[in-house]
C-alpha cells in the first residue's frame, strides 16, 4: 500500500472522526466509551494546533485518509512543557502495513525538531501491537498500571513507554517552550 504523510487539515476531520469512532467502539487505545462527534473532534484538533503541536495525516494515492497521529501535552503544568504524549490511530484496513510506524517516526522527528525533550506513549489495553511499534522506534517500557480502565466488559491495563528526543535530559532546555508557547 502506497501512502503519503502530510499535515492534517480541517478537511480531514470527517475521516479522522470516523477512524476514532471505530477505535472507541471496537478497541482499547482510547478509554472513551462514547465516540465524540465531528464538532468535538474539530475542537480537539484546533486545541492541539493552537498549542503548536504536530498533527499528521497518512493518505493513500487517492487521498483517502488511512490514519493520523499527533502530539499533545502529557500534563499541562509548566514543568512538563518539554514532554509530549503521542497518539496514533489507523483505519482498520490500514493496520499492519507500516503506516503507524511511518506516522510515529515522523511525529518523533517533528517533536525533536520543535525542541521537545521526551515523548511518552500511554498505551490503553496494553496493546501488544502498539508496544511493539513503540519499541521498534526506541521507546522503552517504563511502567504498567493494572486494572486502570473497564471497557468491553473487562479490566484493562495501561502501559507507559518513553523515549528521549534530542538531548533528552542531558542538557538544560532552551528558554522558550517548544511549539512557540
C-alpha positions as CSV (number, residue, x, y, z in Angstrom):
1,X,0.0,0.0,0.0
2,X,1.5,3.3,-1.1
3,X,0.8,6.3,1.2
4,X,1.9,9.9,1.8
5,X,2.3,11.7,5.1
6,X,1.3,15.4,5.3
7,X,-0.1,17.8,7.8
8,X,-3.7,17.0,8.8
9,X,-6.2,19.7,7.8
10,X,-9.7,20.5,8.9
11,X,-11.0,18.8,5.7
12,X,-9.6,15.5,7.2
13,X,-11.9,15.7,10.2
14,X,-14.8,13.7,8.9
15,X,-12.4,10.8,8.2
16,X,-10.5,11.4,11.5
17,X,-13.8,11.3,13.4
18,X,-14.7,8.0,11.7
19,X,-11.4,6.4,12.5
20,X,-11.5,7.5,16.1
21,X,-15.1,6.3,16.3
22,X,-14.1,2.8,15.3
23,X,-11.3,2.9,17.8
24,X,-13.6,4.0,20.6
25,X,-16.3,1.5,19.8
26,X,-14.1,-1.5,19.0
27,X,-10.7,-1.0,20.5
28,X,-8.9,-0.2,23.7
29,X,-6.5,2.5,22.6
30,X,-8.9,5.1,23.9
31,X,-10.7,4.7,27.2
32,X,-13.6,6.9,25.9
33,X,-16.8,4.9,25.8
34,X,-18.9,7.2,23.6
35,X,-17.3,8.5,20.4
36,X,-17.2,12.2,20.1
37,X,-18.9,13.9,17.2
38,X,-17.2,15.9,14.5
39,X,-17.7,19.2,16.3
40,X,-15.9,17.9,19.3
41,X,-13.1,16.4,17.2
42,X,-12.7,19.8,15.5
43,X,-12.4,21.5,18.8
44,X,-9.7,19.0,19.9
45,X,-7.9,19.4,16.6
46,X,-7.8,23.2,16.9
47,X,-6.6,23.0,20.5
48,X,-3.7,20.8,19.5
49,X,-2.7,23.0,16.6
50,X,-3.2,26.2,18.6
51,X,-0.6,25.0,21.1
52,X,1.9,24.3,18.3
53,X,1.9,20.5,18.4
54,X,2.1,18.5,15.1
55,X,-0.9,16.7,13.7
56,X,-0.1,14.4,10.8
57,X,-2.3,12.5,8.3
58,X,-1.4,9.4,6.2
59,X,-3.3,9.3,2.9
60,X,-3.3,6.8,0.0
61,X,-2.8,7.8,-3.6
62,X,-6.5,8.6,-4.0
63,X,-6.5,10.9,-1.0
64,X,-8.3,8.6,1.4
65,X,-7.2,9.1,5.0
66,X,-5.6,5.9,6.3
67,X,-4.6,7.1,9.7
68,X,-3.4,10.1,11.8
69,X,-1.0,10.9,14.6
70,X,-0.5,13.9,16.8
71,X,1.5,15.0,19.8
72,X,-0.1,16.8,22.8
73,X,0.7,17.8,26.3
74,X,1.2,14.9,28.7
75,X,0.3,17.2,31.6
76,X,-0.4,21.0,31.5
77,X,1.7,22.2,34.4
78,X,4.6,24.3,33.2
79,X,7.5,22.0,34.2
80,X,6.1,19.3,31.9
81,X,6.3,21.6,28.8
82,X,9.3,19.6,27.4
83,X,7.3,16.3,27.4
84,X,4.8,15.3,24.8
85,X,2.4,12.3,24.5
86,X,1.9,10.7,21.2
87,X,-1.4,9.4,19.8
88,X,-1.8,7.2,16.7
89,X,-5.0,5.9,15.1
90,X,-5.4,3.9,12.0
91,X,-8.3,2.8,9.8
92,X,-8.9,-0.9,10.2
93,X,-7.9,-1.6,6.6
94,X,-4.6,0.3,7.1
95,X,-3.3,-1.7,10.1
96,X,-0.2,-3.9,9.7
97,X,1.1,-2.1,6.7
98,X,3.8,0.1,8.2
99,X,1.6,3.2,8.3
100,X,1.6,3.5,12.1
101,X,5.4,3.2,12.1
102,X,5.8,5.9,9.5
103,X,3.4,8.2,11.4
104,X,5.3,7.7,14.7
105,X,8.7,8.1,13.1
106,X,7.6,11.4,11.5
107,X,6.0,12.6,14.8
108,X,9.2,11.9,16.7
109,X,11.2,13.8,14.1
110,X,8.8,16.8,14.2
111,X,8.7,16.9,18.0
112,X,12.5,16.6,18.2
113,X,12.8,19.5,15.7
114,X,10.4,21.6,17.7
115,X,12.7,21.2,20.8
116,X,10.7,18.8,22.9
117,X,12.9,16.5,25.0
118,X,10.8,13.4,25.9
119,X,7.9,11.6,24.3
120,X,5.6,9.2,26.2
121,X,3.2,6.6,24.9
122,X,0.2,5.9,27.1
123,X,-1.0,2.5,25.7
124,X,-4.5,1.6,26.7
125,X,-5.3,-2.0,27.0
126,X,-1.6,-2.8,26.9
127,X,-1.8,-3.4,23.1
128,X,0.9,-5.8,22.0
129,X,1.0,-4.2,18.6
130,X,1.3,-0.7,19.9
131,X,4.0,-1.8,22.4
132,X,6.0,-3.4,19.6
133,X,5.6,-0.4,17.3
134,X,6.9,1.9,20.0
135,X,9.8,-0.4,21.0
136,X,10.8,-0.6,17.3
137,X,11.3,3.2,17.4
138,X,13.3,3.4,20.5
139,X,10.7,3.6,23.3
140,X,11.4,1.7,26.4
141,X,8.9,0.3,28.9
142,X,8.7,2.5,32.0
143,X,5.6,1.1,33.8
144,X,2.3,-0.7,33.8
145,X,-0.8,0.4,35.7
146,X,-3.0,-2.6,36.2
147,X,-6.8,-2.5,36.0
148,X,-7.0,1.2,35.1
149,X,-9.9,1.0,32.7
150,X,-13.0,-1.1,32.3
151,X,-14.2,-1.4,28.8
152,X,-15.7,-4.2,26.7
153,X,-16.7,-6.0,29.9
154,X,-13.1,-6.4,31.1
155,X,-10.4,-4.6,33.1
156,X,-7.6,-3.1,31.1
157,X,-4.0,-2.3,31.9
158,X,-2.3,0.9,30.8
159,X,1.4,0.7,29.7
160,X,3.7,3.6,29.7
161,X,6.6,3.8,27.3
162,X,9.1,6.6,26.9
163,X,11.9,7.8,24.6
164,X,14.3,10.7,24.7
165,X,14.1,13.4,22.0
166,X,17.2,15.3,21.0
167,X,19.4,15.7,24.1
168,X,16.7,14.3,26.4
169,X,17.6,15.3,29.9
170,X,21.4,15.5,29.3
171,X,21.4,19.3,28.8
172,X,19.1,22.1,30.1
173,X,16.2,23.1,27.8
174,X,16.0,26.4,25.9
175,X,14.2,29.4,27.4
176,X,11.1,29.2,25.1
177,X,8.6,26.4,25.3
178,X,8.7,24.1,22.3
179,X,6.0,24.8,19.8
180,X,6.3,28.5,20.3
181,X,4.4,28.9,23.7
